[in-house]
Amino acid sequence: MTDVYRTMVVRAEDVALARAIAVGISPVAGANMWNVAVSPTGADPITHYWDSGYIGPEWEVLMPLQTYARDENGDWVLADVYMGDPQALYDACVQYGVQVTQQQIADLFNNSDVTTQEPAEALARMGLKLVQAGEP
């Protein structure tokens, strides 16, 4: 299996958890993830963080994935959803000593946007812009 491309957008209130899981399971690959701040206005307050790149097949099966398409009016519509495998991610967290609950993972999955779209396209679909000021 080969690596796959993903754009992953998480809420600001979930970014610490997402980072802890990524670094806890994969210290090198998970380092420095979700450091790009975005918001609806492009200014503070920061509402989300995004990251994108290639992930290995072991991550692909764990993570949720939403597929969007344009409808007849040109609007984005949700075409398909893969819910991910929150139980397997929880089991991996336990194995690697990441302190997290199953409910936290479920909430993270339910409130994240994970697609194959390029970042600019995903952020535009979500109505988000890069924040020029603020700490990640």
C-alpha positions as CSV (number, residue, x, y, z in Angstrom):
1,M,0.0,0.0,0.0
2,T,1.2,3.5,-0.7
3,D,0.8,6.8,1.2
4,V,-2.3,8.9,0.6
5,Y,-2.8,12.7,0.6
6,R,-5.0,14.2,3.3
7,T,-5.9,17.7,4.4
8,M,-6.9,17.7,8.0
9,V,-8.7,20.5,9.8
10,V,-9.3,20.4,13.5
11,R,-11.0,22.8,15.8
12,A,-8.8,25.0,18.0
13,E,-10.2,23.4,21.1
14,D,-9.2,20.0,19.7
15,V,-5.7,20.8,18.4
16,A,-3.8,19.9,21.6
17,L,-5.4,16.5,21.6
18,A,-4.8,15.9,17.9
19,R,-1.1,16.9,18.4
20,A,-0.7,14.7,21.4
21,I,-2.1,11.7,19.6
22,A,0.0,12.3,16.5
23,V,3.3,12.8,18.5
24,G,2.5,10.0,20.9
25,I,2.0,7.4,18.2
26,S,4.5,8.7,15.7
27,P,7.0,11.1,17.3
28,V,8.8,12.1,14.1
29,A,5.9,12.1,11.6
30,G,3.6,13.7,14.2
31,A,5.8,16.5,15.2
32,N,4.8,20.0,14.1
33,M,1.4,19.0,12.9
34,W,-1.6,21.4,12.9
35,N,0.5,24.6,13.2
36,V,-1.4,26.7,10.6
37,A,-4.1,28.8,12.2
38,V,-7.3,29.7,10.4
39,S,-10.5,31.5,11.1
40,P,-13.5,32.8,9.2
41,T,-12.1,36.3,9.1
42,G,-8.4,35.6,8.8
43,A,-7.9,37.3,12.2
44,D,-8.1,36.3,15.8
45,P,-9.8,34.5,17.3
46,I,-8.3,31.3,15.8
47,T,-11.1,28.7,15.3
48,H,-9.2,25.9,13.5
49,Y,-5.8,24.5,12.6
50,W,-5.0,22.7,9.4
51,D,-2.3,20.4,8.2
52,S,-1.8,18.5,5.0
53,G,0.5,15.9,3.4
54,Y,1.0,12.3,2.8
55,I,0.1,9.7,5.5
56,G,0.9,6.1,5.6
57,P,-1.7,3.3,5.1
58,E,-1.6,2.6,8.8
59,W,-3.1,6.1,9.4
60,E,-5.4,6.1,6.5
61,V,-7.5,3.2,7.9
62,L,-7.7,4.9,11.3
63,M,-8.8,8.4,10.3
64,P,-12.2,9.6,9.1
65,L,-12.5,10.8,5.6
66,Q,-15.2,13.1,4.1
67,T,-15.6,13.3,0.3
68,Y,-17.2,16.4,-1.2
69,A,-18.6,17.1,-4.6
70,R,-20.2,20.1,-6.3
71,D,-24.0,19.9,-6.9
72,E,-25.8,21.3,-9.9
73,N,-25.6,24.8,-8.4
74,G,-21.9,24.6,-7.8
75,D,-22.2,24.3,-4.0
76,W,-20.2,21.8,-2.0
77,V,-22.2,18.8,-0.8
78,L,-21.0,15.8,1.3
79,A,-20.9,12.9,-1.1
80,D,-19.4,10.1,1.1
81,V,-18.1,9.6,4.7
82,Y,-15.8,7.0,6.1
83,M,-16.1,7.2,9.9
84,G,-12.5,6.0,10.5
85,D,-11.7,3.5,13.3
86,P,-11.9,5.3,16.6
87,Q,-11.5,2.0,18.5
88,A,-8.3,1.1,16.7
89,L,-6.9,4.6,17.3
90,Y,-7.8,4.3,21.0
91,D,-6.1,1.0,21.2
92,A,-3.0,2.5,19.6
93,C,-3.1,5.4,22.0
94,V,-3.2,2.9,25.0
95,Q,-0.3,0.9,23.5
96,Y,1.9,4.1,23.1
97,G,0.9,5.6,26.4
98,V,-1.2,8.5,25.1
99,Q,-3.7,9.6,27.7
100,V,-7.0,9.9,25.9
101,T,-10.5,8.6,26.3
102,Q,-12.6,6.9,23.7
103,Q,-15.1,9.8,23.9
104,Q,-12.3,12.3,23.2
105,I,-11.4,10.4,20.0
106,A,-15.0,10.1,19.0
107,D,-15.5,13.9,19.5
108,L,-12.2,14.6,17.6
109,F,-13.4,12.5,14.6
110,N,-16.9,14.0,14.6
111,N,-15.5,17.6,14.7
112,S,-12.6,17.3,12.2
113,D,-12.6,17.8,8.5
114,V,-10.4,15.2,6.7
115,T,-10.4,15.2,2.9
116,T,-8.3,14.6,-0.2
117,Q,-8.8,18.2,-1.2
118,E,-5.9,20.6,-1.5
119,P,-5.7,22.9,1.6
120,A,-6.9,26.1,-0.3
121,E,-9.9,24.2,-1.6
122,A,-10.8,22.7,1.7
123,L,-10.4,26.0,3.6
124,A,-12.5,27.9,1.0
125,R,-15.2,25.2,1.2
126,M,-15.3,25.7,5.0
127,G,-15.2,29.5,4.8
128,L,-11.8,29.7,6.6
129,K,-8.8,31.9,5.9
130,L,-5.2,31.9,7.1
131,V,-4.7,33.9,10.3
132,Q,-1.8,36.3,9.9
133,A,-1.3,36.9,13.7
134,G,-1.6,34.7,16.7
135,E,0.3,31.8,18.3
136,P,-0.3,28.3,17.2
